[in-house]
């Protein structure tokens, strides 16, 4: 069995992974893949994580949790999607680094099911837009409380992913950029669910629909329908053309309104982010989905 943990991160997925997978529940069950919603493990995982304190579950404890969360006896792949796996949004910064608990929390999740092969999926996001969306969710929008004394340039994904890799000890880690997700969403979902490229995927246009709106989406569907078979490169080219011609006004823009941030800092943080992305994509042990 494989246990897939989609970790988010915060303010990236918005439950789209879970909704897309549930839209494909029937073909997934035919492939012995079960999608487990947070309602089925809420409380169970929390109690186990607290009791284990990072240690490994016993075989009996592992079986009790599996019996509680799974509905089918023949399940071979389990997919769970929840940005809460990384804690509350306010945990994005601390101890001088980005996501200080990312490594320990991921390992603790893997240790809930030590006899099962765990896989981890997560999106990276430019710290500027990420903080802009997280800040209102934390301490009444208190930016200083969110940052916990560190500077924006301390928020390095390179460091966070290296710590995560070290803790996972060879377990699968799949990473992509949230900025690319409208172009790569079908690939992301298929990898998480272990679906073949020729398997029809309901909900594969969810991000494009948000960017194009009800008026623009039919143009995209028409362009996709003109070809019987599309390579990934062909589909992404059609997506790019649709965004160029039919994107909703402002849909591709992100305002950054954070205390102390001027354009120079935004540019520096963005440049650092993409430098980190380039290094992460080349790290041994990272399976990177590029646009």
Phi, psi and omega in degrees: 000148175242136178245114185258122177252110172269113189271357183102240014272189180308144175057037171237297190280318182060037180069011180293324177300311182299314182295319179296316180295320179294330175293344180245025187301318184298307178295331178291318178298326177297336178260016178062035176248127182245133177262121183253119181280155181304330181299333183278339179241000179299129183092317181293309180294319182300314180296319180293318180297319179294318182293321183280331180052045179093347180281177183271141175292148174285162177304320180294317180296318178300316182292323178298317180293319179298316179298327183284326188258338182265144180256348186233140184283337186261014183298133178242344178220130181240130179241126178235133183230120185191113177294344175294345175302332180267009180093188179291156180305331180292355180269012182294334181227151178162156179053030175080008184221174175271135181044068183299337183258008187299321183289312183293323181290320179295317180295321179297322177296315179300324182286349174294331183227069187296338181271358184249143180283117183267143175232148183232134181234138174199153176259142169269158175211143175310126183303329180299299176299325179299311180294325180300320181276330181283323188308316180294343182273352190242126172046046178065028180082019181282102183297319181295322177295323178296316186283338176052041172085002179258164182266158178305326182285352174280347183278084186250119177292329181303313180295316182299316182289325176296319177296319179297313179303315181298321182286331184284341172054050175092356177291156184293135177227117180248129187227146173210171177264133178300328180298335182266352196298327177301328182278333190245005186307315179301322180291320179300310183295317181297322178293317180298320183267356183058048177263142177290159184297333183268004178281121176305141185232107176289138179086011183289347182254018186300317180289319180295324177298319179296325182276330183263334183077177181295332181281324184275333185299320178301327177296320178293314180299321180296318180295321178292326182286348180286346181241133178289319181232132181237131169283167177301319180296320178297314182297318180294326177295318178295319176302313182298319179295320179296318179295321180295324186263333192228008181298143177298146179305126178080358185294332183261009181251151178224113177281137176245112183233085184232144181303129176083358180268120171247181185297326180296318179291319177303315181295320181292316178297319180295316179298319178295320179300312182288332172294318176298316180302316180299320179289319180298319181299334182264358183290132172301131181100349177259127174260101189260131178262109182259156180277000000 
